Amino acid sequence: MDNKVELKVLNISNSQLQANAFALVLEEVGGPRQLPIIIGSIEAQAIAFKLKGLNAPRPFTHDLFVTFSEYLQTKLEQVIIYKAKEGIFYSYLFFNRDGEQFKIDSRTSDAIALALRFECPIYTTEQILNTEGYIPEVEEEMIEEPEQNTTLEVLKESLAQAIKEENYELASALRDEIKRKEQNK
């Protein structure tokens, strides 16, 4: 792929289009274009935890994958969002093990959660950015406020889910983080 464009995670917010879904917004590194992707609540939680530097008391599936990869001495080198069709994004994970490179097909939300954990770059193509992306017309200070509120909303939703699943250890950690964020408002 010659026309790769590097992206970074900008924000996660509740989706206006689908209930119980979230909008993950990726931003072009060094450019104005943004790429919104609708993802599920579990992936949103995993991404939000990593973005905020939080550690769950028990590992998420993505954390387990990283541990497993380290055990096998395999490193995720890059993620490429290579296709978008009917609102669904397709990604490859590019790995390296002992100099041998290989790729694995992945859901984009999982690929991004892993990229954050492996601290590797996320790319897409010019074509995808041109057809699926947009250039925002809002001022920078308007972007900061929703990100803070959204993270609190994600934490509260995660707390409700942890209680429903009777995962009280995780619920306790989430409750403490929610209290800390509410006190810092």
GROMACS elastic network, one bead per residue, 0.5 to 0.9 nm:
[ bonds ]
;  ai    aj funct       b0    kb
    1     4     6  0.61403   500
    1    82     6  0.87713   500
    1   125     6  0.77225   500
    2   125     6  0.84400   500
    3   124     6  0.82876   500
    3   125     6  0.56234   500
    3   126     6  0.59500   500
    3   127     6  0.84328   500
    4    80     6  0.82077   500
    4   123     6  0.59240   500
    4   124     6  0.55843   500
    4   126     6  0.66407   500
    5    28     6  0.68974   500
    5    29     6  0.77021   500
    5   122     6  0.84098   500
    5   123     6  0.52947   500
    5   124     6  0.53433   500
    5   125     6  0.56774   500
    5   126     6  0.64315   500
    5   129     6  0.83815   500
    6    27     6  0.84507   500
    6    28     6  0.59940   500
    6    29     6  0.55998   500
    6    30     6  0.86595   500
    6    80     6  0.89591   500
    6   121     6  0.68325   500
    6   122     6  0.57452   500
    6   124     6  0.65765   500
    6   125     6  0.86460   500
    7    10     6  0.89847   500
    7    26     6  0.59675   500
    7    27     6  0.52867   500
    7    29     6  0.52642   500
    7    30     6  0.89577   500
    7    34     6  0.85424   500
    7    35     6  0.86995   500
    7   121     6  0.74192   500
    7   122     6  0.53926   500
    7   123     6  0.55517   500
    7   124     6  0.72356   500
    8    25     6  0.86750   500
    8    26     6  0.54402   500
    8    27     6  0.53345   500
    8    28     6  0.65336   500
    8    29     6  0.63301   500
    8   121     6  0.78436   500
    8   122     6  0.67142   500
    8   123     6  0.85900   500
    9    12     6  0.83327   500
    9    24     6  0.75531   500
    9    25     6  0.62625   500
    9    27     6  0.62788   500
    9    51     6  0.84747   500
    9   112     6  0.83820   500
    9   116     6  0.88273   500
    9   122     6  0.88783   500
   10    24     6  0.77889   500
   10    25     6  0.55198   500
   10    26     6  0.52815   500
   10    27     6  0.58732   500
   10    34     6  0.85105   500
   10   147     6  0.87503   500
   11    23     6  0.80592   500
   11    24     6  0.60028   500
   11    25     6  0.51913   500
   11    26     6  0.71824   500
   11    27     6  0.89239   500
   11    48     6  0.87899   500
   11   143     6  0.87298   500
   11   146     6  0.87207   500
   11   147     6  0.60209   500
   11   150     6  0.86032   500
   12    15     6  0.89158   500
   12    22     6  0.65841   500
   12    23     6  0.55805   500
   12    25     6  0.61858   500
   12    44     6  0.71182   500
   12    47     6  0.84856   500
   12    48     6  0.73676   500
   12   147     6  0.68699   500
   12   150     6  0.68068   500
   12   151     6  0.74607   500
   12   154     6  0.87523   500
   13    16     6  0.88873   500
   13    21     6  0.88578   500
   13    22     6  0.55248   500
   13    23     6  0.52631   500
   13    24     6  0.67257   500
   13    25     6  0.83061   500
   13    44     6  0.87849   500
   13   146     6  0.76375   500
   13   147     6  0.70524   500
   13   149     6  0.86459   500
   13   150     6  0.52576   500
   13   151     6  0.76542   500
   13   153     6  0.85393   500
   13   154     6  0.81468   500
   14    17     6  0.88894   500
   14    18     6  0.86066   500
   14    19     6  0.83224   500
   14    20     6  0.78032   500
   14    21     6  0.63890   500
   14    23     6  0.59513   500
   14    24     6  0.88372   500
   14   150     6  0.70393   500
   14   153     6  0.83456   500
   14   154     6  0.82920   500
   15    18     6  0.56833   500
   15    19     6  0.69573   500
   15    20     6  0.76972   500
   15    21     6  0.54586   500
   15    24     6  0.87258   500
   15    38     6  0.69967   500
   15    39     6  0.86487   500
   16    19     6  0.76643   500
   16    21     6  0.85341   500
   16    22     6  0.82296   500
   16    23     6  0.81415   500
   17    21     6  0.81665   500
   17    22     6  0.89617   500
   17    23     6  0.89808   500
   17    38     6  0.86631   500
   18    21     6  0.55685   500
   18    22     6  0.78635   500
   18    38     6  0.83324   500
   19    22     6  0.83580   500
   20    40     6  0.70166   500
   20    41     6  0.64376   500
   21    38     6  0.65736   500
   21    39     6  0.57898   500
   21    41     6  0.57470   500
   21    44     6  0.83739   500
   22    37     6  0.81766   500
   22    38     6  0.55783   500
   22    39     6  0.52844   500
   22    40     6  0.61100   500
   22    41     6  0.64750   500
   22    44     6  0.66154   500
   23    36     6  0.61197   500
   23    37     6  0.55494   500
   23    39     6  0.62423   500
   23    40     6  0.87753   500
   23    44     6  0.84735   500
   24    35     6  0.81502   500
   24    36     6  0.55941   500
   24    37     6  0.50979   500
   24    38     6  0.61431   500
   24    39     6  0.67235   500
   24    44     6  0.76241   500
   24   109     6  0.84189   500
   25    34     6  0.65054   500
   25    35     6  0.55772   500
   25    37     6  0.63169   500
   25    38     6  0.87403   500
   26    33     6  0.85946   500
   26    34     6  0.55332   500
   26    36     6  0.62710   500
   26    37     6  0.79283   500
   27    30     6  0.87022   500
   27    31     6  0.76523   500
   27    32     6  0.71686   500
   27    33     6  0.59689   500
   27    35     6  0.62366   500
   27    36     6  0.87355   500
   28    31     6  0.51284   500
   28    32     6  0.63212   500
   28    33     6  0.54384   500
   28    34     6  0.60898   500
   28    35     6  0.80022   500
   28   123     6  0.88956   500
   28   129     6  0.85951   500
   29    32     6  0.81264   500
   29    33     6  0.87242   500
   31    34     6  0.86801   500
   32   134     6  0.83721   500
   32   135     6  0.57891   500
   32   136     6  0.74595   500
   33   129     6  0.72157   500
   33   130     6  0.86071   500
   33   133     6  0.62732   500
   33   134     6  0.54369   500
   33   136     6  0.73080   500
   34   129     6  0.75719   500
   34   132     6  0.88112   500
   34   133     6  0.53314   500
   34   134     6  0.54060   500
   34   135     6  0.60862   500
   34   136     6  0.73253   500
   35   128     6  0.86304   500
   35   129     6  0.65919   500
   35   132     6  0.64841   500
   35   134     6  0.66087   500
   35   135     6  0.89303   500
   36   132     6  0.77956   500
   36   133     6  0.68656   500
   36   134     6  0.84962   500
   37    87     6  0.79497   500
   37    88     6  0.81008   500
   37    89     6  0.75430   500
   37   108     6  0.84929   500
   37   109     6  0.82260   500
   38    87     6  0.81258   500
   38    88     6  0.83056   500
   38   109     6  0.85013   500
   39    42     6  0.84706   500
   39    43     6  0.66541   500
   39    44     6  0.66070   500
   39   108     6  0.84953   500
   39   109     6  0.61011   500
   40    43     6  0.55936   500
   40    44     6  0.61615   500
   40    45     6  0.86973   500
   40   109     6  0.80055   500
   41    45     6  0.60175   500
   41    46     6  0.86020   500
   41   154     6  0.80280   500
   41   157     6  0.83874   500
   41   158     6  0.81491   500
   42    45     6  0.51271   500
   42    46     6  0.63244   500
   42    47     6  0.87126   500
   42   158     6  0.81894   500
   43    46     6  0.50222   500
   43    47     6  0.61225   500
   43    48     6  0.84508   500
   43   109     6  0.60674   500
   43   110     6  0.65662   500
   43   113     6  0.70452   500
   44    47     6  0.51569   500
   44    48     6  0.59290   500
   44    49     6  0.84757   500
   44   109     6  0.78778   500
   44   113     6  0.84859   500
   44   154     6  0.76048   500
   45    48     6  0.50862   500
   45    49     6  0.60421   500
   45    50     6  0.86303   500
   45   151     6  0.89908   500
   45   154     6  0.64621   500
   45   155     6  0.74454   500
   45   157     6  0.88346   500
   45   158     6  0.68255   500
   46    49     6  0.53421   500
   46    50     6  0.64574   500
   46    51     6  0.87626   500
   46    60     6  0.69398   500
   46    61     6  0.86752   500
   46    62     6  0.75688   500
   46   110     6  0.89194   500
   46   113     6  0.64231   500
   47    50     6  0.52763   500
   47    51     6  0.61215   500
   47    52     6  0.86570   500
   47   109     6  0.84317   500
   47   110     6  0.88543   500
   47   112     6  0.75634   500
   47   113     6  0.51850   500
   47   114     6  0.86816   500
   47   116     6  0.75628   500
   48    51     6  0.50456   500
   48    52     6  0.61215   500
   48    53     6  0.84825   500
   48    54     6  0.83847   500
   48   113     6  0.89585   500
   48   151     6  0.68215   500
   48   154     6  0.76378   500
   48   155     6  0.84933   500
   49    52     6  0.53620   500
   49    53     6  0.61343   500
   49    55     6  0.68187   500
   49    56     6  0.77931   500
   49   151     6  0.89301   500
   49   155     6  0.86691   500
   50    53     6  0.50283   500
   50    54     6  0.60155   500
   50    55     6  0.75799   500
   50   113     6  0.78900   500
   50   116     6  0.68940   500
   50   117     6  0.71526   500
   51    54     6  0.77349   500
   51   116     6  0.77441   500
   52   151     6  0.85863   500
   54   177     6  0.86597   500
   55    58     6  0.81625   500
   55    59     6  0.80321   500
   55   173     6  0.88903   500
   56    59     6  0.61524   500
   56    60     6  0.74036   500
   56   169     6  0.89894   500
   56   170     6  0.64750   500
   56   173     6  0.71545   500
   56   174     6  0.82500   500
   57   169     6  0.67070   500
   57   170     6  0.58960   500
   57   173     6  0.70753   500
   58   169     6  0.82537   500
   58   170     6  0.72699   500
   59    62     6  0.77522   500
   59    63     6  0.54722   500
   59    64     6  0.61878   500
   60    63     6  0.51382   500
   60    64     6  0.63805   500
   60    65     6  0.87258   500
   61    64     6  0.50111   500
   61    65     6  0.62416   500
   61    66     6  0.87894   500
   62    65     6  0.50091   500
   62    66     6  0.64111   500
   62    67     6  0.88087   500
   62   110     6  0.75426   500
   62   113     6  0.67574   500
   62   114     6  0.60486   500
   62   117     6  0.78417   500
   63    66     6  0.51089   500
   63    67     6  0.63456   500
   63    68     6  0.86233   500
   63   114     6  0.79778   500
   63   117     6  0.73221   500
   64    67     6  0.50994   500
   64    68     6  0.61013   500
   64    69     6  0.85435   500
   65    68     6  0.50273   500
   65    69     6  0.60539   500
   65    70     6  0.85641   500
   65   114     6  0.81254   500
   66    69     6  0.50328   500
   66    70     6  0.61253   500
   66    71     6  0.85756   500
   66    75     6  0.85497   500
   66    76     6  0.88386   500
   66   114     6  0.75046   500
   66   117     6  0.72436   500
   66   118     6  0.72245   500
   67    70     6  0.51253   500
   67    71     6  0.62136   500
   67    72     6  0.87185   500
   68    71     6  0.50772   500
   68    72     6  0.63514   500
   68    73     6  0.85825   500
   68    74     6  0.86312   500
   69    72     6  0.50525   500
   69    73     6  0.59934   500
   69    74     6  0.50064   500
   69    75     6  0.65930   500
   69    76     6  0.83375   500
   70    74     6  0.58401   500
   70    75     6  0.70299   500
   71    74     6  0.76675   500
   72    75     6  0.88775   500
   72    97     6  0.81521   500
   73    96     6  0.86481   500
   73    97     6  0.62556   500
   73    98     6  0.77254   500
   74    95     6  0.65792   500
   74    96     6  0.57106   500
   74    98     6  0.76943   500
   75    94     6  0.85483   500
   75    95     6  0.54647   500
   75    96     6  0.53458   500
   75    97     6  0.65511   500
   75   118     6  0.75495   500
   76    79     6  0.79344   500
   76    93     6  0.68224   500
   76    94     6  0.59009   500
   76    96     6  0.65333   500
   76   114     6  0.81111   500
   76   115     6  0.73590   500
   76   118     6  0.63037   500
   76   119     6  0.86288   500
   76   120     6  0.68876   500
   77    93     6  0.78402   500
   77    94     6  0.57129   500
   77    95     6  0.55185   500
   77    96     6  0.67367   500
   77   115     6  0.83286   500
   77   118     6  0.78903   500
   77   119     6  0.85747   500
   77   120     6  0.56214   500
   77   121     6  0.73255   500
   78    92     6  0.84046   500
   78    93     6  0.62943   500
   78    94     6  0.53557   500
   78    95     6  0.73810   500
   78   115     6  0.70734   500
   78   118     6  0.89870   500
   78   119     6  0.89565   500
   78   120     6  0.53677   500
   78   121     6  0.51373   500
   78   122     6  0.60033   500
   78   123     6  0.75601   500
   79    91     6  0.68065   500
   79    92     6  0.57845   500
   79    94     6  0.61866   500
   79   108     6  0.87497   500
   79   111     6  0.64647   500
   79   112     6  0.73812   500
   79   114     6  0.87779   500
   79   115     6  0.66330   500
   79   120     6  0.74768   500
   79   121     6  0.63954   500
   79   123     6  0.60488   500
   79   124     6  0.83728   500
   80    90     6  0.84627   500
   80    91     6  0.54121   500
   80    92     6  0.53379   500
   80    93     6  0.67919   500
   80    94     6  0.79697   500
   80   108     6  0.87642   500
   80   111     6  0.85551   500
   80   121     6  0.85650   500
   80   122     6  0.59238   500
   80   124     6  0.53969   500
   80   125     6  0.81937   500
   81    84     6  0.80109   500
   81    89     6  0.67789   500
   81    90     6  0.56898   500
   81    92     6  0.65758   500
   81   108     6  0.68592   500
   81   111     6  0.87887   500
   81   122     6  0.76827   500
   81   123     6  0.61139   500
   81   125     6  0.73304   500
   81   128     6  0.83716   500
   82    89     6  0.77218   500
   82    90     6  0.59269   500
   82    91     6  0.55780   500
   82    92     6  0.71814   500
   82   123     6  0.83383   500
   82   124     6  0.59508   500
   82   125     6  0.65785   500
   82   128     6  0.77665   500
   83    88     6  0.82349   500
   83    89     6  0.57686   500
   83    90     6  0.50752   500
   83    91     6  0.70958   500
   83   124     6  0.83497   500
   83   125     6  0.83821   500
   83   128     6  0.69659   500
   84    87     6  0.64040   500
   84    88     6  0.55181   500
   84    90     6  0.61971   500
   84   128     6  0.67099   500
   84   131     6  0.89381   500
   84   132     6  0.77213   500
   85    88     6  0.52971   500
   85    89     6  0.65671   500
   85    90     6  0.83024   500
   86    89     6  0.84613   500
   87   132     6  0.85260   500
   88   108     6  0.87263   500
   89   107     6  0.74113   500
   89   108     6  0.60879   500
   89   109     6  0.88631   500
   90   105     6  0.76411   500
   90   106     6  0.68467   500
   90   107     6  0.60939   500
   90   108     6  0.58211   500
   91   104     6  0.84839   500
   91   105     6  0.60159   500
   91   106     6  0.53248   500
   91   107     6  0.61164   500
   91   108     6  0.52257   500
   91   109     6  0.89225   500
   91   111     6  0.68532   500
   91   124     6  0.87585   500
   92   103     6  0.61037   500
   92   104     6  0.54844   500
   92   106     6  0.56678   500
   92   107     6  0.82908   500
   92   108     6  0.81322   500
   92   111     6  0.75159   500
   93   102     6  0.82723   500
   93   103     6  0.53332   500
   93   104     6  0.51296   500
   93   105     6  0.63559   500
   93   106     6  0.66462   500
   93   111     6  0.65821   500
   93   114     6  0.89196   500
   93   115     6  0.86459   500
   94   101     6  0.69600   500
   94   102     6  0.57875   500
   94   104     6  0.66555   500
   95   100     6  0.81367   500
   95   101     6  0.55745   500
   95   102     6  0.53711   500
   95   103     6  0.60165   500
   95   104     6  0.80165   500
   96    99     6  0.59183   500
   96   100     6  0.54562   500
   96   102     6  0.65233   500
   96   103     6  0.88274   500
   97   100     6  0.51906   500
   97   101     6  0.65259   500
   97   102     6  0.83658   500
   98   101     6  0.83803   500
  105   111     6  0.89920   500
  106   109     6  0.83160   500
  106   110     6  0.67487   500
  106   111     6  0.60337   500
  107   110     6  0.54302   500
  107   111     6  0.61572   500
  107   112     6  0.87701   500
  108   112     6  0.61353   500
  108   113     6  0.85749   500
  109   112     6  0.52917   500
  109   113     6  0.62814   500
  109   114     6  0.86950   500
  110   113     6  0.50508   500
  110   114     6  0.61584   500
  110   115     6  0.85206   500
  111   114     6  0.51576   500
  111   115     6  0.60432   500
  111   116     6  0.87068   500
  111   122     6  0.86880   500
  112   116     6  0.62110   500
  112   117     6  0.86388   500
  112   122     6  0.72644   500
  113   116     6  0.54069   500
  113   117     6  0.65605   500
  113   118     6  0.89112   500
  114   117     6  0.50391   500
  114   118     6  0.60741   500
  114   119     6  0.81805   500
  114   120     6  0.85492   500
  115   118     6  0.51315   500
  115   119     6  0.55841   500
  115   120     6  0.51496   500
  115   121     6  0.67018   500
  115   122     6  0.68462   500
  116   120     6  0.67308   500
  116   121     6  0.84045   500
  116   122     6  0.89432   500
  117   120     6  0.79637   500
  118   121     6  0.89982   500
  124   127     6  0.84168   500
  124   128     6  0.67279   500
  124   129     6  0.72384   500
  125   128     6  0.53336   500
  125   129     6  0.63824   500
  125   130     6  0.85840   500
  126   129     6  0.51485   500
  126   130     6  0.59788   500
  126   131     6  0.85904   500
  127   130     6  0.50873   500
  127   131     6  0.61359   500
  127   132     6  0.83152   500
  128   131     6  0.52120   500
  128   132     6  0.55304   500
  128   133     6  0.70283   500
  129   132     6  0.54298   500
  129   134     6  0.75018   500
  130   133     6  0.57449   500
  130   134     6  0.75201   500
  131   134     6  0.83081   500
  136   139     6  0.85940   500
  138   141     6  0.84480   500
  138   142     6  0.66599   500
  138   143     6  0.75549   500
  139   142     6  0.55715   500
  139   143     6  0.71227   500
  140   143     6  0.53607   500
  140   144     6  0.69899   500
  141   144     6  0.55485   500
  141   145     6  0.72467   500
  142   145     6  0.61592   500
  142   146     6  0.75437   500
  143   146     6  0.61660   500
  143   147     6  0.68452   500
  144   147     6  0.55116   500
  144   148     6  0.68462   500
  145   148     6  0.55449   500
  145   149     6  0.65903   500
  145   150     6  0.87093   500
  146   149     6  0.50680   500
  146   150     6  0.57912   500
  146   151     6  0.84387   500
  147   150     6  0.51288   500
  147   151     6  0.62023   500
  147   152     6  0.87750   500
  148   151     6  0.53581   500
  148   152     6  0.65758   500
  148   153     6  0.88502   500
  148   181     6  0.88705   500
  149   152     6  0.52106   500
  149   153     6  0.62700   500
  149   154     6  0.87209   500
  150   154     6  0.60962   500
  150   155     6  0.85408   500
  151   154     6  0.50193   500
  151   155     6  0.61891   500
  151   156     6  0.86398   500
  152   155     6  0.50510   500
  152   156     6  0.62048   500
  152   157     6  0.86395   500
  152   177     6  0.88895   500
  152   178     6  0.65411   500
  152   181     6  0.72048   500
  152   182     6  0.81600   500
  153   156     6  0.50808   500
  153   157     6  0.61584   500
  153   158     6  0.84748   500
  154   157     6  0.51433   500
  154   158     6  0.60413   500
  154   159     6  0.85380   500
  155   159     6  0.60790   500
  155   160     6  0.87027   500
  155   174     6  0.64313   500
  155   175     6  0.82639   500
  155   177     6  0.79141   500
  155   178     6  0.66334   500
  156   160     6  0.63163   500
  156   161     6  0.86677   500
  156   174     6  0.76815   500
  156   175     6  0.79978   500
  156   178     6  0.71315   500
  157   160     6  0.51666   500
  157   161     6  0.62833   500
  157   162     6  0.86509   500
  158   161     6  0.50403   500
  158   162     6  0.60662   500
  158   163     6  0.86146   500
  158   171     6  0.80082   500
  158   174     6  0.74848   500
  159   162     6  0.50566   500
  159   163     6  0.62077   500
  159   164     6  0.85421   500
  159   170     6  0.77510   500
  159   171     6  0.52561   500
  159   172     6  0.82706   500
  159   173     6  0.88212   500
  159   174     6  0.57902   500
  159   175     6  0.67983   500
  159   178     6  0.89958   500
  160   163     6  0.52283   500
  160   164     6  0.61480   500
  160   165     6  0.86578   500
  160   171     6  0.78680   500
  161   165     6  0.61423   500
  161   166     6  0.84634   500
  161   167     6  0.85242   500
  161   171     6  0.84430   500
  162   165     6  0.51041   500
  162   166     6  0.60128   500
  162   168     6  0.66938   500
  162   169     6  0.85877   500
  162   170     6  0.63943   500
  162   171     6  0.53470   500
  162   174     6  0.87074   500
  163   167     6  0.58750   500
  163   168     6  0.62308   500
  163   170     6  0.85099   500
  163   171     6  0.60685   500
  164   167     6  0.76793   500
  165   168     6  0.83642   500
  166   169     6  0.87198   500
  166   171     6  0.83094   500
  167   170     6  0.56689   500
  167   171     6  0.62008   500
  167   172     6  0.87742   500
  168   172     6  0.59224   500
  168   173     6  0.85666   500
  169   172     6  0.52639   500
  169   173     6  0.65509   500
  169   174     6  0.87819   500
  170   173     6  0.51767   500
  170   174     6  0.61402   500
  170   175     6  0.85515   500
  171   174     6  0.50507   500
  171   175     6  0.60007   500
  171   176     6  0.86025   500
  172   175     6  0.50952   500
  172   176     6  0.62917   500
  172   177     6  0.87289   500
  173   176     6  0.52153   500
  173   177     6  0.63109   500
  173   178     6  0.87180   500
  174   177     6  0.50878   500
  174   178     6  0.61294   500
  174   179     6  0.86236   500
  175   178     6  0.51278   500
  175   179     6  0.62391   500
  175   180     6  0.86593   500
  176   179     6  0.51618   500
  176   180     6  0.62241   500
  176   181     6  0.87391   500
  177   180     6  0.50352   500
  177   181     6  0.62081   500
  177   182     6  0.85999   500
  178   181     6  0.51778   500
  178   182     6  0.61077   500
  178   183     6  0.85960   500
  179   182     6  0.51391   500
  179   183     6  0.61483   500
  179   184     6  0.86677   500
  180   183     6  0.52574   500
  180   184     6  0.63542   500
  181   184     6  0.51098   500
  181   185     6  0.65100   500
  182   185     6  0.53808   500
